[in-house]
Each structure stands twice: as C-alpha cells, then as structure tokens.
Amino acid sequence: MTICPCCGFKFHGALSSGCKQCGARAVGEPLPKPAYELPSYGRALLLSVSGTLIVLVFLVQTIIAMAQRGTGWFGFWSWVAAAETAAWRVKWVSIPVLFVTLWFGRKIYRSIRLQPQRFCGVQHARRGLLASASVTLLIALLIGITVPARLRQREMAKEAAIRAYWHTFEAAVLEYRARYHTYPADLKELRDHVPDPYGTIAEALDHLDPNGYHPYLDVAVAGGEKSRSLRGVAIRNASLTTTAEDTPPGGLAFTKFELRMPGEDGILGNEDDWIGHDGILVRVSDVSSGGVGRSVSAGALQP
C-alpha cells in the first residue's frame, strides 16, 4: 500500500510509476533510515502528567475542605475528615475518570515495557500510574469508611423532617383549640381555620396522611355520681364561656387527638410509623406492645 504525499490517495504499486489519482511521481530513492533513533518519551510523559494532575486535584480539594472547616490545621484527624469531604465532593466525576485513566494508563505502560527501544521513561511512567492508582484507592477507601456515618446522618435528617412536621402540626392544632376550645375534626378544618402566612402548616399537612389523624373524647366509661356531675359541670362551663365566633365548626368538642404518620415507606399502618399525642412523638417499633394497644384503643373512642 502506497500513500501519495501530494494528494493522500492510497494505491498498490510504487510511487515511481506515478500516483493513480494525481499523477505525481517520485523524483529519487527514498531516504535511508537513520543509524540511531532516539526513543520517544511522550507516553511516559503522559502518564506522569496525568498522575500528577490527579494528585494535585485531590490535594487542592482537601485543602479547600480544610479551609472551610476553619480549625485544626495541625490535627491529623482534621485532615482525614477534610479528605473524606473532598472524596465525597469529587466522587461522581473523579472515580469514572480515574478508572478510565488507569485502564488506558496500564495499556500505555505495558507498551513502554514491551518496546524499550522505541519508548523511554519507564520509571516516570510507573510513578505516574502508581499515583493515579493510589488516589483512586484512597478515594474509594475514604468513601467506604464514611458510608455508615452518612447513612446515619441521612436517617437523622429524615427523622428531623418528620419531627418538624409534627411540631408544626401540633402548634396548629393547639392554636385551633385556643380559638374553638376543641381539636379539629379533620385536617381540612385545620387547613381552613388556622392562619398560615408562611405556608408551613400547608407543607406539613401535605406530608401527612388524613387517615392517620383521629380526634376523640377523653371520657370515663365507668363512673359514679361524681364523674357524672363533673361531666355536667364541664358541659355547663363550656356552654357558658363559648361565644358565637368560638363555636367549633364541627359542632362537637374533642379533648384528645392522635396522629399517625407514615415512615420511610410512605405507607400508613406499618411498624416504621410514627405516633404523636399529648406532645410526644414516638416510633411504633420503639413502643411496647401494651403502649401501642392503649394508644390505638384510646383512638378508637372517637365518635
């Protein structure tokens, strides 16, 4: 196969007979090969530069993370924590790039070793390849040892969000009770009758299941003359002190409520649910079976 130096046409035959595309002919014999050919250092330089850049990028990210922490510049564990932060920051970009670099770098390093007469700088190539591999393993190690802590932080964040919704809801129902002397019959009444200038109540209600809210009356099932008279006094007092604008929209005064919030699966009625009542929010799985039974039976007393 001959390539014409004038037009680049490829053909079979000698150039002395002329190019079949443009007709160019050779004017003399080809130059002889030099007696001594210097080996190329380009491949070794490529591996050295890539390894150096990878180390510098990770080091700069670690220094930036350390500067953002602001303390412990001379502490070993502070640098370890900064390196963990840097590893998580560059994981989605650096890890694929590092693996591709290692794959191509290994092939380049192998070609240098198999053809020492053509390529030089095998030691520099080895150092660059080792630097890339070391940073890759270091990032993987730092990410691996922090996965349990990250998972715990994620669980804590989810729990904090659920508790925030609970406290917002609790403040809203207490405001509703202060206005109407009762708890709302459903979440729609809470949404319609409690002011929400910042939208926090609406956001909390959007994350709650309406079927999980149960208002009920806290009345004694078995009682004597004293309990009946007390209930009558309570009813008379409520009727005397309640004004027209404080009348509950539902027409019935609830004295207790129970809120069941879905857990991580978003399905109500599982063991990972949360139960809130009387200012307390607990997991169903953390409560004893007797406690859950009392809570559910109390909620069943709603009219």
Backbone bond lengths (Angstrom), bond angles and torsions (degrees), N, CA, C in turn:
res aa  C-N    CA-C-N  psi(-1)  N-CA   C-N-CA  omega(-1)  CA-C   N-CA-C  phi
1 M - - - 1.454 - - 1.532 108.70 -
2 T 1.319 115.99 124.15 1.459 122.05 179.08 1.521 108.99 -116.26
3 I 1.334 115.15 138.85 1.462 121.51 179.17 1.520 107.66 -112.26
4 C 1.301 116.47 124.58 1.468 121.53 179.33 1.518 109.79 -70.25
5 P 1.341 119.14 124.89 1.465 120.56 179.43 1.526 113.04 -71.48
6 C 1.319 117.69 -12.23 1.469 120.49 -179.02 1.523 112.22 -87.95
7 C 1.334 116.25 -51.91 1.466 119.87 -175.18 1.519 113.32 -113.25
8 G 1.333 117.45 -10.16 1.459 120.32 179.69 1.508 114.83 80.56
9 F 1.347 118.04 10.46 1.456 121.00 -179.75 1.523 110.18 -73.07
10 K 1.326 115.84 138.54 1.453 121.60 179.75 1.531 109.03 -101.02
11 F 1.327 115.15 132.15 1.475 119.44 179.07 1.525 108.29 -153.44
12 H 1.317 114.64 165.37 1.454 122.04 177.80 1.535 108.38 -95.86
13 G 1.304 115.13 130.56 1.457 120.04 -179.21 1.516 111.16 131.98
14 A 1.302 116.10 178.95 1.463 121.77 -179.28 1.516 110.34 -91.41
15 L 1.309 116.08 149.53 1.457 120.56 179.14 1.521 111.85 -74.14
16 S 1.337 116.66 -15.04 1.474 119.29 178.57 1.529 112.03 -66.80
17 S 1.315 115.79 -26.60 1.464 119.61 178.28 1.512 112.99 -83.39
18 G 1.331 117.48 -7.10 1.463 121.07 177.77 1.512 112.78 103.85
19 C 1.319 115.31 146.75 1.469 121.36 177.49 1.516 109.31 -73.12
20 K 1.305 116.91 136.39 1.452 120.86 -178.91 1.526 112.49 -76.29
21 Q 1.317 116.75 -9.75 1.462 119.70 -179.97 1.524 111.83 -99.53
22 C 1.348 116.07 -51.29 1.465 119.12 -175.97 1.528 113.17 -113.26
23 G 1.356 117.76 -9.28 1.459 120.77 177.71 1.506 115.31 82.64
24 A 1.340 118.60 6.31 1.464 120.34 179.47 1.525 109.95 -66.48
25 R 1.355 115.27 144.64 1.461 120.54 -178.66 1.525 109.88 -123.52
26 A 1.321 115.19 155.08 1.463 120.55 175.59 1.521 109.37 -74.34
27 V 1.327 117.03 139.62 1.463 121.61 -178.33 1.526 112.03 -99.10
28 G 1.331 118.12 -3.12 1.466 121.07 -179.83 1.517 109.78 -173.08
29 E 1.327 114.42 -178.52 1.443 119.77 179.44 1.525 110.14 -74.37
30 P 1.316 118.07 150.09 1.463 120.00 178.04 1.525 110.84 -64.67
31 L 1.327 115.25 149.86 1.448 120.14 -179.12 1.525 110.65 -66.37
32 P 1.311 117.70 142.54 1.465 120.07 178.48 1.529 110.56 -71.59
33 K 1.311 115.39 155.67 1.455 120.20 177.05 1.520 109.79 -68.55
34 P 1.340 117.23 146.08 1.464 119.51 179.18 1.515 111.26 -65.82
35 A 1.322 114.74 151.20 1.463 119.32 -179.14 1.520 111.67 -67.11
36 Y 1.330 116.72 -33.22 1.464 120.57 -179.63 1.530 108.64 -128.57
37 E 1.317 116.41 128.10 1.466 122.57 177.06 1.525 108.45 -115.12
38 L 1.324 116.26 125.56 1.460 120.65 177.94 1.534 109.81 -75.47
39 P 1.338 117.88 137.00 1.476 119.78 177.65 1.524 111.05 -68.60
40 S 1.294 115.26 153.02 1.465 121.33 -178.78 1.531 110.23 -85.14
41 Y 1.311 115.16 141.66 1.467 120.49 177.29 1.540 111.50 -111.32
42 G 1.324 117.60 9.16 1.464 120.63 -176.61 1.520 113.38 -64.11
43 R 1.331 117.95 -42.44 1.466 120.38 -178.14 1.523 111.42 -68.36
44 A 1.319 116.67 -41.53 1.463 119.49 177.28 1.531 110.74 -64.12
45 L 1.324 116.15 -39.03 1.460 120.03 178.33 1.524 111.06 -64.51
46 L 1.329 116.53 -37.64 1.463 120.18 178.72 1.527 111.07 -62.31
47 L 1.325 117.30 -45.28 1.464 120.17 179.00 1.528 111.58 -65.96
48 S 1.318 116.76 -39.30 1.468 119.95 -179.76 1.526 110.73 -65.03
49 V 1.324 116.61 -45.12 1.459 119.99 -178.74 1.526 111.22 -66.26
50 S 1.328 117.49 -42.86 1.466 120.29 -179.80 1.527 110.96 -63.43
51 G 1.331 117.46 -43.39 1.458 119.68 177.53 1.515 112.79 -63.17
52 T 1.324 116.89 -41.12 1.463 120.93 179.04 1.525 111.62 -64.81
53 L 1.329 116.73 -42.74 1.463 119.87 179.72 1.527 111.64 -64.02
54 I 1.320 117.13 -40.02 1.466 120.43 179.82 1.528 110.28 -63.58
55 V 1.319 116.66 -43.62 1.471 120.02 178.48 1.526 110.96 -63.69
56 L 1.336 117.10 -42.20 1.465 120.73 -179.01 1.523 111.73 -65.74
57 V 1.326 116.96 -40.76 1.468 120.00 -179.95 1.525 110.41 -62.34
58 F 1.324 116.46 -46.54 1.467 119.07 -179.94 1.530 111.16 -66.26
59 L 1.322 117.37 -38.21 1.456 120.67 179.08 1.528 111.46 -65.83
60 V 1.324 116.91 -41.50 1.468 120.40 178.96 1.526 110.36 -64.78
61 Q 1.327 117.95 -41.92 1.464 120.70 177.97 1.522 111.23 -63.31
62 T 1.323 116.60 -37.60 1.464 119.66 177.60 1.523 111.15 -66.05
63 I 1.324 117.63 -41.88 1.463 121.04 178.84 1.524 110.47 -64.92
64 I 1.332 117.62 -39.51 1.467 120.76 177.97 1.530 110.44 -63.13
65 A 1.339 116.46 -44.39 1.463 119.75 177.80 1.522 111.30 -62.92
66 M 1.328 116.34 -37.73 1.465 120.25 178.67 1.524 110.80 -67.17
67 A 1.325 116.73 -39.71 1.462 120.01 178.72 1.521 111.32 -66.04
68 Q 1.321 118.08 -34.59 1.455 120.89 178.56 1.524 111.83 -70.08
69 R 1.336 116.68 -29.87 1.459 119.64 175.46 1.519 110.93 -68.47
70 G 1.333 117.04 -39.42 1.452 121.52 172.55 1.505 116.79 83.00
71 T 1.336 119.08 -10.61 1.463 121.46 -178.44 1.519 109.34 -136.45
72 G 1.340 115.08 161.86 1.459 121.14 172.76 1.509 114.58 73.35
73 W 1.322 117.29 40.36 1.467 119.95 -178.82 1.528 111.81 -65.47
74 F 1.315 117.75 -24.74 1.455 120.71 -177.16 1.527 112.44 -107.01
75 G 1.315 116.73 11.85 1.461 120.65 178.91 1.522 111.22 -97.62
76 F 1.321 115.95 135.44 1.460 120.29 -178.17 1.525 111.40 -65.20
77 W 1.334 116.61 -45.83 1.460 119.44 -176.82 1.522 111.86 -70.66
78 S 1.320 116.23 -23.23 1.475 117.95 174.40 1.519 110.78 -67.32
79 W 1.325 115.96 -39.72 1.469 119.32 176.72 1.526 111.04 -68.39
80 V 1.326 116.46 -34.94 1.471 119.02 176.89 1.526 109.90 -64.05
81 A 1.323 116.82 -44.04 1.471 119.96 178.38 1.517 111.29 -63.51
82 A 1.338 117.22 -39.31 1.463 119.99 177.41 1.526 111.12 -65.47
83 A 1.334 117.16 -39.03 1.465 120.39 177.19 1.527 111.15 -64.88
84 E 1.322 117.52 -36.94 1.471 120.33 176.22 1.524 110.78 -63.11
85 T 1.328 116.15 -43.16 1.469 119.59 177.29 1.523 111.31 -61.97
86 A 1.334 116.26 -43.24 1.468 120.04 178.91 1.520 111.15 -63.58
87 A 1.323 117.35 -39.05 1.465 120.50 179.56 1.523 111.32 -62.84
88 W 1.332 117.23 -41.35 1.459 119.68 178.78 1.520 112.13 -69.55
89 R 1.333 117.42 -30.00 1.459 119.86 -179.53 1.515 112.34 -70.96
90 V 1.326 116.99 -36.74 1.467 119.90 -173.30 1.521 112.20 -102.04
91 K 1.322 118.22 8.40 1.468 119.93 -171.30 1.520 112.71 -63.85
92 W 1.348 118.17 -42.92 1.460 119.55 -173.88 1.523 112.71 -72.51
93 V 1.323 117.67 -23.09 1.462 120.83 -179.98 1.517 111.10 -101.43
94 S 1.308 116.08 -45.13 1.467 119.36 -171.35 1.522 112.46 -73.37
95 I 1.328 118.17 -39.85 1.466 119.34 -175.17 1.527 111.57 -63.40
96 P 1.357 121.26 -49.17 1.473 118.78 175.85 1.528 112.57 -60.63
97 V 1.350 116.40 -41.33 1.464 119.33 179.60 1.523 110.85 -63.75
98 L 1.324 116.61 -39.98 1.458 120.25 -179.22 1.521 111.74 -65.92
99 F 1.310 117.33 -40.93 1.453 119.31 179.51 1.529 111.84 -67.19
100 V 1.334 116.52 -39.59 1.467 119.54 175.94 1.524 110.38 -64.42
101 T 1.344 115.96 -41.37 1.468 120.01 178.36 1.512 111.28 -62.54
102 L 1.322 116.88 -41.49 1.467 119.87 179.42 1.529 110.94 -65.83
103 W 1.328 116.82 -39.04 1.464 119.40 -178.08 1.528 110.62 -66.04
104 F 1.331 116.40 -49.09 1.472 119.32 177.96 1.526 111.05 -69.14
105 G 1.324 116.95 -37.76 1.459 119.29 179.56 1.509 113.08 -63.01
106 R 1.312 116.23 -37.33 1.471 119.13 177.76 1.526 111.09 -64.96
107 K 1.315 116.94 -40.51 1.467 119.67 178.52 1.531 111.00 -66.29
108 I 1.334 116.28 -40.90 1.466 119.52 179.04 1.521 110.47 -65.62
109 Y 1.332 116.41 -43.08 1.464 119.63 179.85 1.534 111.01 -63.75
110 R 1.305 116.46 -36.45 1.470 119.26 178.18 1.517 111.18 -67.10
111 S 1.320 117.09 -39.49 1.467 119.36 178.37 1.529 111.42 -65.35
112 I 1.335 117.10 -34.31 1.470 119.93 178.03 1.521 110.53 -66.31
113 R 1.333 116.12 -41.34 1.468 118.94 -178.43 1.529 112.22 -71.26
114 L 1.336 117.18 -33.80 1.470 119.97 -178.45 1.521 112.43 -77.37
115 Q 1.329 118.35 -22.37 1.464 121.20 -178.24 1.535 109.87 -127.83
116 P 1.306 118.11 68.09 1.476 119.41 -178.28 1.521 113.19 -66.82
117 Q 1.358 117.61 -21.01 1.456 119.18 179.09 1.524 111.59 -74.73
118 R 1.321 117.84 -19.25 1.463 121.34 -179.78 1.528 113.19 -102.45
119 F 1.325 116.56 -28.46 1.458 120.33 -175.17 1.524 109.59 -128.85
120 C 1.318 115.97 143.66 1.454 122.13 178.80 1.526 109.65 -124.88
121 G 1.319 116.64 179.84 1.465 121.35 179.22 1.504 113.67 77.54
122 V 1.333 117.90 37.29 1.453 120.72 -177.58 1.528 111.11 -66.00
123 Q 1.321 118.03 -33.87 1.457 120.25 179.69 1.528 111.38 -67.40
124 H 1.327 116.32 -43.35 1.470 119.62 177.76 1.529 110.87 -65.15
125 A 1.326 116.37 -37.95 1.463 119.52 177.58 1.525 110.50 -63.91
126 R 1.336 116.42 -40.63 1.458 120.28 179.35 1.532 111.08 -63.74
127 R 1.317 116.23 -41.63 1.457 119.38 179.77 1.534 111.73 -65.38
128 G 1.314 116.19 -41.24 1.463 118.72 177.80 1.515 112.24 -64.06
129 L 1.345 116.18 -40.64 1.463 119.83 179.18 1.525 110.74 -66.77
130 L 1.334 117.31 -40.28 1.461 120.78 178.04 1.529 111.40 -65.72
131 A 1.334 117.07 -36.36 1.467 119.94 177.89 1.534 110.72 -64.18
132 S 1.324 116.32 -43.81 1.470 119.35 178.40 1.521 111.18 -63.03
133 A 1.340 116.38 -43.81 1.462 119.81 -179.75 1.521 111.43 -65.90
134 S 1.338 117.10 -38.38 1.464 120.49 -179.11 1.525 111.29 -65.01
135 V 1.327 116.72 -43.42 1.466 119.47 179.32 1.528 110.46 -65.65
136 T 1.326 117.03 -38.76 1.466 120.07 177.85 1.513 111.22 -61.36
137 L 1.328 117.13 -47.97 1.463 120.75 179.41 1.532 111.06 -65.28
138 L 1.335 117.15 -37.14 1.458 119.95 -179.99 1.526 111.43 -65.47
139 I 1.321 116.72 -43.60 1.473 119.80 178.44 1.523 110.55 -63.58
140 A 1.332 116.85 -44.27 1.466 119.85 178.27 1.526 111.24 -61.92
141 L 1.328 117.26 -39.84 1.469 120.73 179.59 1.516 111.40 -66.67
142 L 1.338 117.22 -45.32 1.468 120.63 -179.16 1.523 111.40 -64.47
143 I 1.326 116.91 -37.51 1.464 119.59 177.13 1.523 110.47 -69.19
144 G 1.335 116.15 -40.48 1.460 119.79 -178.20 1.515 113.45 -63.48
145 I 1.334 117.69 -41.74 1.461 119.48 -177.13 1.523 112.45 -75.48
146 T 1.329 117.50 -16.64 1.463 119.98 179.74 1.526 112.96 -99.77
147 V 1.325 117.90 -2.29 1.469 119.70 -179.89 1.531 111.52 -61.08
148 P 1.350 120.45 -46.90 1.476 118.58 178.57 1.522 113.09 -58.69
149 A 1.341 116.80 -42.51 1.471 119.09 178.91 1.524 111.21 -65.25
150 R 1.324 117.37 -38.65 1.466 120.23 178.11 1.522 110.88 -64.94
151 L 1.325 117.06 -38.86 1.464 119.77 178.00 1.523 111.10 -65.64
152 R 1.344 116.34 -40.01 1.466 118.80 177.15 1.524 110.93 -64.39
153 Q 1.320 117.37 -41.10 1.458 120.27 177.86 1.528 111.22 -63.83
154 R 1.330 115.63 -36.47 1.469 118.41 177.99 1.524 111.00 -65.34
155 E 1.346 116.47 -41.38 1.454 119.74 177.43 1.524 111.13 -64.53
156 M 1.333 115.86 -40.56 1.461 119.33 178.31 1.527 111.33 -64.04
157 A 1.331 116.85 -37.74 1.466 119.81 178.31 1.528 111.13 -65.64
158 K 1.340 117.20 -41.39 1.464 119.98 178.32 1.529 110.57 -64.86
159 E 1.333 115.73 -41.76 1.462 118.94 178.93 1.525 111.27 -65.36
160 A 1.334 116.69 -38.96 1.461 120.00 178.25 1.530 111.17 -63.73
161 A 1.342 116.83 -38.10 1.461 119.83 178.26 1.528 111.10 -65.10
162 I 1.341 116.73 -42.35 1.466 120.22 178.94 1.521 110.66 -63.76
163 R 1.331 116.60 -42.59 1.469 120.02 179.16 1.530 111.34 -66.23
164 A 1.330 116.43 -35.14 1.467 119.07 177.28 1.528 110.63 -64.16
165 Y 1.337 117.39 -42.69 1.463 120.30 177.16 1.530 110.71 -63.40
166 W 1.334 115.85 -38.57 1.454 119.62 179.68 1.526 111.08 -64.52
167 H 1.322 118.14 -46.44 1.461 120.66 -179.16 1.526 111.29 -65.16
168 T 1.324 116.65 -37.14 1.466 119.45 176.19 1.517 110.85 -63.85
169 F 1.339 115.84 -44.70 1.465 120.26 178.85 1.527 110.83 -64.17
170 E 1.326 116.73 -42.24 1.459 120.07 -179.10 1.528 111.27 -63.42
171 A 1.337 117.14 -42.51 1.456 119.59 177.38 1.525 111.63 -62.79
172 A 1.338 116.87 -36.06 1.460 120.46 179.93 1.531 111.28 -67.95
173 V 1.346 117.32 -44.59 1.469 118.96 -178.81 1.526 110.99 -69.47
174 L 1.327 117.73 -31.47 1.462 119.44 175.85 1.531 111.12 -67.69
175 E 1.332 116.21 -37.96 1.464 118.79 175.44 1.518 110.54 -66.13
176 Y 1.338 116.43 -38.50 1.464 120.25 177.14 1.528 110.12 -62.69
177 R 1.329 116.21 -41.43 1.465 119.89 -179.86 1.527 111.10 -67.32
178 A 1.331 117.29 -37.55 1.460 119.43 177.82 1.524 111.58 -64.66
179 R 1.320 117.66 -28.74 1.468 120.71 -179.64 1.515 111.67 -82.97
180 Y 1.351 117.18 -44.71 1.457 120.97 -169.90 1.528 113.24 -113.97
181 H 1.341 118.78 1.86 1.465 123.30 178.85 1.519 112.06 59.12
182 T 1.271 116.98 33.45 1.459 123.07 177.35 1.515 108.64 -162.70
183 Y 1.301 115.62 163.35 1.461 120.51 172.78 1.527 109.29 -88.68
184 P 1.330 118.31 151.57 1.478 119.46 -178.33 1.520 111.56 -65.10
185 A 1.325 114.48 148.78 1.459 119.19 179.53 1.522 112.11 -73.46
186 D 1.316 117.93 -28.86 1.457 122.04 176.89 1.523 108.53 -152.55
187 L 1.320 115.34 175.76 1.455 120.17 -177.12 1.517 112.19 -71.21
188 K 1.315 117.65 -24.31 1.457 120.33 179.66 1.530 110.50 -65.64
189 E 1.334 117.16 -39.78 1.457 119.83 177.31 1.526 110.86 -63.48
190 L 1.307 116.12 -37.84 1.462 119.28 178.48 1.524 110.74 -65.10
191 R 1.317 115.94 -38.99 1.462 119.77 179.58 1.533 111.89 -69.31
192 D 1.331 116.74 -31.61 1.463 120.16 -174.60 1.516 113.73 -88.58
193 H 1.339 118.76 -24.40 1.463 120.23 -169.32 1.525 113.65 -116.27
194 V 1.307 118.78 0.82 1.465 120.95 177.66 1.522 107.74 -115.72
195 P 1.338 118.32 125.49 1.478 119.49 179.13 1.524 111.41 -62.74
196 D 1.325 114.47 141.82 1.470 120.70 -177.87 1.529 108.83 -137.28
197 P 1.347 117.60 73.08 1.477 118.89 -174.69 1.514 113.55 -67.22
198 Y 1.323 118.77 -27.89 1.469 121.51 -176.28 1.528 113.27 -103.34
199 G 1.303 117.83 -1.00 1.457 120.67 177.73 1.508 115.38 76.23
200 T 1.334 118.26 9.17 1.470 120.00 -178.61 1.525 112.10 -71.43
201 I 1.330 116.57 -36.43 1.470 119.27 179.05 1.520 110.46 -67.35
202 A 1.322 116.88 -42.48 1.467 119.62 178.36 1.519 111.16 -62.66
203 E 1.328 116.97 -39.82 1.459 119.64 178.18 1.519 111.31 -64.25
204 A 1.339 116.50 -41.88 1.464 119.20 178.69 1.523 111.33 -65.23
205 L 1.329 117.57 -41.72 1.466 120.56 -179.70 1.521 111.71 -66.90
206 D 1.327 116.86 -30.34 1.464 119.31 177.96 1.523 111.84 -66.87
207 H 1.322 117.54 -23.90 1.468 121.62 179.67 1.526 112.56 -96.86
208 L 1.327 117.25 6.28 1.456 121.31 179.35 1.517 109.95 -110.12
209 D 1.316 115.58 149.43 1.459 121.66 176.26 1.528 108.18 -91.10
210 P 1.336 118.53 122.34 1.473 119.37 -179.61 1.521 113.09 -57.77
211 N 1.332 117.22 -28.47 1.466 120.01 179.93 1.521 112.66 -72.17
212 G 1.327 117.37 -12.14 1.459 119.79 -179.23 1.514 114.00 -88.55
213 Y 1.329 118.07 -5.63 1.465 121.09 -179.25 1.525 109.31 -97.13
214 H 1.339 116.75 126.92 1.464 121.97 -177.24 1.529 109.31 -136.45
215 P 1.339 119.37 100.34 1.468 121.04 170.73 1.532 109.66 -82.40
216 Y 1.325 117.27 150.38 1.455 120.57 -179.34 1.520 109.46 -155.61
217 L 1.343 114.26 168.37 1.457 121.99 178.42 1.511 109.19 -95.40
218 D 1.310 117.41 131.82 1.456 122.26 178.46 1.528 107.97 -94.40
219 V 1.344 116.35 80.94 1.463 121.59 -178.20 1.513 108.51 -116.25
220 A 1.340 116.24 154.24 1.471 121.33 179.09 1.521 109.16 -83.58
221 V 1.319 116.05 133.82 1.461 120.46 -179.95 1.519 110.51 -75.83
222 A 1.331 116.58 -47.94 1.467 120.54 179.04 1.521 108.08 -107.54
223 G 1.293 118.13 121.42 1.455 120.05 -178.24 1.507 110.62 -148.58
224 G 1.317 115.41 164.28 1.451 120.26 179.89 1.508 110.80 -107.66
225 E 1.292 113.48 -156.31 1.452 119.55 -178.55 1.526 110.78 -65.89
226 K 1.339 114.86 -34.77 1.459 118.90 -177.57 1.521 110.91 -67.21
227 S 1.359 116.29 -43.53 1.449 118.81 -179.01 1.511 111.76 -66.64
228 R 1.363 116.52 -35.67 1.455 118.29 179.27 1.520 110.87 -68.15
229 S 1.314 116.39 -38.45 1.452 118.03 179.23 1.515 111.78 -68.19
230 L 1.326 116.46 -35.92 1.449 119.43 178.09 1.514 111.10 -65.50
231 R 1.332 115.05 -39.99 1.466 116.82 178.76 1.535 110.10 -65.43
232 G 1.336 116.73 -37.53 1.459 119.12 178.75 1.507 112.14 -65.28
233 V 1.350 115.85 -39.39 1.453 119.46 177.97 1.511 110.71 -64.27
234 A 1.316 115.71 -40.57 1.466 119.28 -179.80 1.513 110.80 -64.04
235 I 1.349 115.68 -38.98 1.461 118.78 -179.35 1.524 109.96 -68.60
236 R 1.374 116.62 -40.79 1.456 118.99 -179.76 1.526 111.00 -65.67
237 N 1.336 115.17 -42.36 1.458 118.09 179.30 1.519 111.41 -63.12
238 A 1.308 116.37 -40.83 1.459 119.35 179.78 1.511 110.64 -64.62
239 S 1.371 117.11 -38.52 1.458 119.27 -178.35 1.514 111.44 -71.70
240 L 1.348 116.99 -29.63 1.450 119.07 -178.91 1.525 112.64 -78.86
241 T 1.312 115.93 -34.36 1.464 119.00 -174.80 1.507 113.58 -92.13
242 T 1.289 120.37 -12.17 1.455 123.35 -177.27 1.521 110.06 -83.14
243 T 1.288 117.47 125.41 1.459 122.41 177.55 1.509 109.81 -94.10
244 A 1.309 115.98 176.51 1.462 120.25 -177.39 1.510 111.48 -66.84
245 E 1.329 116.44 -39.31 1.456 118.66 -176.97 1.526 112.43 -79.21
246 D 1.396 117.17 -14.18 1.449 120.73 178.06 1.513 112.86 -95.91
247 T 1.306 118.05 5.76 1.453 120.67 -179.30 1.524 109.95 -67.62
248 P 1.330 118.16 131.37 1.466 119.16 179.83 1.508 111.22 -65.24
249 P 1.314 118.20 139.78 1.470 121.20 -178.21 1.512 112.16 -59.58
250 G 1.333 118.73 -32.87 1.455 120.61 -177.60 1.504 113.79 -81.20
251 G 1.364 118.85 -13.59 1.449 121.45 179.30 1.505 114.11 82.27
252 L 1.342 120.58 1.88 1.450 123.76 -178.03 1.518 108.35 -137.13
253 A 1.366 116.10 133.88 1.461 120.67 -175.81 1.526 109.45 -92.04
254 F 1.335 116.65 117.64 1.456 122.29 175.21 1.529 109.09 -95.59
255 T 1.318 115.30 136.94 1.466 120.41 -177.30 1.519 113.32 -103.58
256 K 1.308 119.42 -15.65 1.460 123.18 -179.53 1.525 109.21 -139.97
257 F 1.302 115.34 162.34 1.464 119.42 173.67 1.528 108.64 -150.88
258 E 1.303 114.18 158.96 1.460 121.40 175.80 1.531 107.88 -136.28
259 L 1.305 115.99 133.92 1.468 121.66 -179.57 1.520 108.55 -120.36
260 R 1.308 115.37 123.38 1.461 121.19 176.43 1.525 108.35 -109.11
261 M 1.322 115.86 120.68 1.465 121.73 -175.84 1.521 109.23 -109.80
262 P 1.342 118.77 136.34 1.474 120.36 178.62 1.514 111.31 -68.19
263 G 1.334 115.15 151.64 1.456 121.34 178.86 1.512 112.30 -85.25
264 E 1.333 115.23 -146.58 1.462 120.28 -175.05 1.524 112.48 -66.60
265 D 1.338 117.16 -30.76 1.460 118.84 -178.22 1.519 112.55 -75.75
266 G 1.348 117.98 -11.48 1.452 120.86 179.89 1.512 115.02 73.55
267 I 1.348 117.33 9.84 1.466 122.16 -178.58 1.521 108.19 -111.25
268 L 1.310 115.85 128.65 1.449 121.08 -178.92 1.521 110.31 -80.88
269 G 1.329 116.13 139.07 1.460 120.94 176.65 1.505 114.76 104.98
270 N 1.337 118.52 12.97 1.459 121.44 179.06 1.527 110.09 -106.97
271 E 1.338 114.61 176.69 1.451 119.84 -177.54 1.521 113.11 -71.93
272 D 1.326 117.85 -16.82 1.463 119.44 -179.74 1.529 112.22 -91.55
273 D 1.346 117.63 9.92 1.462 120.76 178.84 1.529 110.33 -69.97
274 W 1.328 113.22 164.25 1.459 121.57 175.01 1.528 108.52 -114.72
275 I 1.323 116.88 142.52 1.465 122.32 177.70 1.520 108.39 -122.25
276 G 1.328 115.83 126.64 1.455 121.21 179.01 1.513 111.54 -122.52
277 H 1.328 116.92 130.37 1.456 122.65 174.97 1.522 108.35 -164.76
278 D 1.327 115.80 148.52 1.472 122.52 178.24 1.528 111.89 55.32
279 G 1.329 117.11 37.83 1.455 120.66 177.30 1.509 115.18 77.54
280 I 1.313 119.30 10.69 1.466 123.57 -177.37 1.520 108.74 -122.85
281 L 1.335 115.50 136.93 1.460 122.20 176.60 1.518 108.15 -125.18
282 V 1.328 116.70 120.91 1.464 121.70 -177.72 1.520 109.06 -136.42
283 R 1.326 115.59 159.30 1.453 121.05 172.70 1.521 110.04 -79.07
284 V 1.322 115.20 149.50 1.456 119.60 176.16 1.527 110.15 -65.28
285 S 1.334 116.44 -38.16 1.459 120.07 -179.07 1.520 112.60 -68.86
286 D 1.351 117.78 -22.39 1.459 121.04 -179.68 1.519 113.14 -87.65
287 V 1.298 116.57 -9.89 1.455 120.84 -178.08 1.524 108.61 -97.24
288 S 1.294 117.05 143.03 1.462 120.74 177.54 1.519 109.84 -66.12
289 S 1.297 116.58 161.55 1.467 120.71 -178.41 1.517 111.10 -62.97
290 G 1.347 118.02 -35.60 1.460 119.81 177.59 1.505 112.35 -65.60
291 G 1.356 116.64 -39.01 1.459 120.03 179.86 1.504 112.16 -65.95
292 V 1.345 115.85 -40.92 1.460 119.10 178.06 1.496 111.10 -64.67
293 G 1.332 116.62 -39.36 1.456 119.98 179.89 1.511 112.15 -63.14
294 R 1.355 116.85 -43.04 1.457 119.52 178.76 1.520 111.40 -64.14
295 S 1.352 115.08 -39.06 1.464 118.75 -179.14 1.515 110.87 -65.34
296 V 1.331 116.86 -44.76 1.450 120.36 -178.15 1.513 110.93 -68.79
297 S 1.367 117.46 -39.04 1.444 119.21 179.31 1.514 111.65 -66.35
298 A 1.349 116.16 -34.49 1.460 118.67 177.10 1.517 110.66 -66.44
299 G 1.316 116.83 -39.26 1.460 120.17 177.64 1.508 112.16 -66.28
300 A 1.317 117.30 -26.12 1.466 120.36 -179.61 1.505 112.30 -72.52
301 L 1.360 118.11 -10.82 1.459 120.37 -178.88 1.510 112.64 -79.63
302 Q 1.337 117.26 -1.46 1.452 117.97 -179.23 1.504 110.70 -64.71
303 P 1.336 119.14 144.72 1.465 120.80 -177.40 1.499 111.49 -71.37
